[in-house]
């Protein structure tokens, strides 16, 4: 009976993530479930641009096994789908 009572109370605090359209930006968010900001190890090369949303020129490239410290982040949705 105690387990059922706890589940009922906590289930009222659970919320699904909001729906987003293909041009959405979520500010201050990590890009994947259980994500944490802090030290990250690059697993595949990635281009770094001078300003958010500006993909005209590349500032530098992060390569495999480089490390970065992520202080915060924004999620940009370009194409939506379910998996």
Secondary structure, DSSP 8 states (H G I E B T S, - for coil): -HHHHHHHHHHTT--------TT-EEET--SSTT---EEEE-SS-EEEESSTT--SSEEEEE-TT-EEEE---EEE-SS----
